[in-house]
């Protein structure tokens, strides 16, 4: 079963994205704020879903894939998903690699 860690500063956004991930049959760890290295290591996620806006001072370098979730289009050139359909497609792509 894939493990997905959903990280963000807005509780409603993290909860919504976590529900989308649960519908994919994944084990989901919603996190509001900045997780510690220990929490990340213990959960050992296969993929991170980072919900904008991210908590201030969030910096985590990882080898695991990351999906950027945004309620709105991001014009900074960062690849992001903005709908549950895009999230499902991106999760399947990442988890099947």
C-alpha positions as CSV (number, residue, x, y, z in Angstrom):
1,X,0.0,0.0,0.0
2,X,1.5,3.3,-1.0
3,X,2.1,5.9,1.8
4,X,1.5,9.5,1.0
5,X,2.4,12.4,3.3
6,X,0.3,15.5,2.7
7,X,1.9,18.7,4.1
8,X,0.5,22.2,4.2
9,X,-0.4,25.1,6.4
10,X,-4.2,25.3,5.6
11,X,-6.1,22.6,7.5
12,X,-9.0,22.6,5.0
13,X,-6.7,22.1,2.0
14,X,-4.7,19.4,3.7
15,X,-7.9,17.5,4.7
16,X,-9.4,17.8,1.2
17,X,-6.2,16.6,-0.5
18,X,-5.8,13.8,2.0
19,X,-9.4,12.6,1.2
20,X,-8.5,12.5,-2.5
21,X,-5.4,10.4,-1.7
22,X,-7.4,8.0,0.6
23,X,-9.8,7.4,-2.3
24,X,-6.8,6.0,-4.2
25,X,-6.4,3.3,-1.5
26,X,-3.3,4.9,0.0
27,X,-2.1,5.2,3.6
28,X,-2.2,9.0,4.2
29,X,-0.5,11.1,6.8
30,X,-1.9,14.6,6.8
31,X,0.5,17.1,8.4
32,X,-0.3,20.7,9.3
33,X,2.9,22.7,9.6
34,X,6.5,21.4,9.3
35,X,7.1,17.7,10.0
36,X,10.3,16.7,11.8
37,X,12.9,14.5,10.1
38,X,11.9,11.8,12.7
39,X,8.2,12.0,11.7
40,X,9.1,11.7,8.0
41,X,11.4,8.8,8.7
42,X,8.9,6.9,10.8
43,X,6.1,7.3,8.2
44,X,8.5,6.6,5.3
45,X,6.2,8.1,2.6
46,X,6.5,7.0,-1.0
47,X,5.5,10.4,-2.2
48,X,4.9,13.9,-0.7
49,X,2.0,16.1,-1.7
50,X,2.9,19.7,-0.8
51,X,-0.1,22.0,-0.5
52,X,0.4,25.6,-1.2
53,X,0.8,27.8,0.7
54,X,3.5,25.9,2.4
55,X,4.5,26.7,6.0
56,X,7.2,29.3,6.4
57,X,10.7,27.9,6.8
58,X,9.7,24.5,5.2
59,X,12.8,23.1,3.5
60,X,13.1,19.4,3.1
61,X,15.4,17.7,0.6
62,X,14.2,14.2,-0.3
63,X,14.7,11.5,-2.9
64,X,10.9,10.7,-2.8
65,X,8.8,12.3,-5.5
66,X,6.9,15.4,-4.6
67,X,3.6,16.7,-6.0
68,X,2.8,20.3,-5.6
69,X,-0.9,21.0,-5.0
70,X,-2.3,24.5,-5.5
71,X,-5.8,25.8,-5.4
72,X,-4.8,28.2,-8.2
73,X,-2.5,28.1,-11.1
74,X,1.1,28.7,-10.1
75,X,2.9,31.1,-12.4
76,X,6.3,30.5,-11.1
77,X,7.0,27.7,-13.5
78,X,6.6,25.0,-10.9
79,X,4.6,21.9,-12.1
80,X,1.5,21.7,-9.9
81,X,-1.9,20.0,-9.9
82,X,-5.1,22.0,-9.2
83,X,-7.8,19.3,-9.3
84,X,-8.5,15.9,-7.9
85,X,-8.4,14.4,-11.5
86,X,-4.9,15.9,-12.0
87,X,-3.8,14.6,-8.6
88,X,-5.0,11.1,-9.3
89,X,-3.2,11.0,-12.6
90,X,0.0,12.4,-11.1
91,X,-0.1,9.9,-8.2
92,X,-0.6,7.0,-10.5
93,X,2.3,8.2,-12.6
94,X,4.6,8.7,-9.6
95,X,3.7,5.5,-7.8
96,X,4.0,3.2,-10.9
97,X,7.5,4.4,-11.7
